Amino acid sequence: MAKTIVVHERFRTNELSLRPGGYTVTVIYSDGSQRIYNNVKNPKAYINSIAKDETIVKALVDSEVYWTR
């Protein structure tokens, strides 16, 4: 069964993500695992930065498909 992880604040690198508000981005990997990031202020920029990772196959913004490989 694939794992779903909600990424805790202490692992976030952008200090804006520590402020309430923004979007929820769900990143789906080729093995089916998911990581959920809350309080993303600029999902387009975030997804563009992670899209270089070949193991990422899909990204959702607020549960809507935003990007697929």
Contacts in CASP RR format, 6 or more apart in sequence:
PFRMAT RR
TARGET T0000
AUTHOR 0000-0000-0000
METHOD contacts of the structure
MODEL  1
MAKTIVVHERFRTNELSLRPGGYTVTVIYSDGSQRIYNNVKNPKAYINSI
AKDETIVKALVDSEVYWTR
2 31 0 8 1.000
2 32 0 8 1.000
2 33 0 8 1.000
2 34 0 8 1.000
3 33 0 8 1.000
3 34 0 8 1.000
4 33 0 8 1.000
4 34 0 8 1.000
4 35 0 8 1.000
4 36 0 8 1.000
5 33 0 8 1.000
5 34 0 8 1.000
5 35 0 8 1.000
5 36 0 8 1.000
6 35 0 8 1.000
6 36 0 8 1.000
6 38 0 8 1.000
7 35 0 8 1.000
7 36 0 8 1.000
7 37 0 8 1.000
7 38 0 8 1.000
9 17 0 8 1.000
9 18 0 8 1.000
12 18 0 8 1.000
12 37 0 8 1.000
14 41 0 8 1.000
16 39 0 8 1.000
16 41 0 8 1.000
17 37 0 8 1.000
17 38 0 8 1.000
17 39 0 8 1.000
17 40 0 8 1.000
17 41 0 8 1.000
18 39 0 8 1.000
19 39 0 8 1.000
19 41 0 8 1.000
20 39 0 8 1.000
21 39 0 8 1.000
21 41 0 8 1.000
22 39 0 8 1.000
22 40 0 8 1.000
22 41 0 8 1.000
23 39 0 8 1.000
23 40 0 8 1.000
23 41 0 8 1.000
23 43 0 8 1.000
23 61 0 8 1.000
23 62 0 8 1.000
24 36 0 8 1.000
24 37 0 8 1.000
24 38 0 8 1.000
24 40 0 8 1.000
24 61 0 8 1.000
24 62 0 8 1.000
24 63 0 8 1.000
25 36 0 8 1.000
25 37 0 8 1.000
25 40 0 8 1.000
25 43 0 8 1.000
25 46 0 8 1.000
25 47 0 8 1.000
25 59 0 8 1.000
25 60 0 8 1.000
25 61 0 8 1.000
25 66 0 8 1.000
26 34 0 8 1.000
26 35 0 8 1.000
26 36 0 8 1.000
26 37 0 8 1.000
26 59 0 8 1.000
26 60 0 8 1.000
26 63 0 8 1.000
27 34 0 8 1.000
27 35 0 8 1.000
27 36 0 8 1.000
27 37 0 8 1.000
27 50 0 8 1.000
27 56 0 8 1.000
27 58 0 8 1.000
27 59 0 8 1.000
28 34 0 8 1.000
28 56 0 8 1.000
28 57 0 8 1.000
28 58 0 8 1.000
28 59 0 8 1.000
28 60 0 8 1.000
29 35 0 8 1.000
29 55 0 8 1.000
29 56 0 8 1.000
29 57 0 8 1.000
30 55 0 8 1.000
30 56 0 8 1.000
30 57 0 8 1.000
31 55 0 8 1.000
37 46 0 8 1.000
40 46 0 8 1.000
40 61 0 8 1.000
43 59 0 8 1.000
43 61 0 8 1.000
43 66 0 8 1.000
47 59 0 8 1.000
47 61 0 8 1.000
47 66 0 8 1.000
47 67 0 8 1.000
50 56 0 8 1.000
50 59 0 8 1.000
51 59 0 8 1.000
51 67 0 8 1.000
51 69 0 8 1.000
54 69 0 8 1.000
56 69 0 8 1.000
57 68 0 8 1.000
57 69 0 8 1.000
58 65 0 8 1.000
58 67 0 8 1.000
58 68 0 8 1.000
58 69 0 8 1.000
59 65 0 8 1.000
59 66 0 8 1.000
59 67 0 8 1.000
59 68 0 8 1.000
60 66 0 8 1.000
END
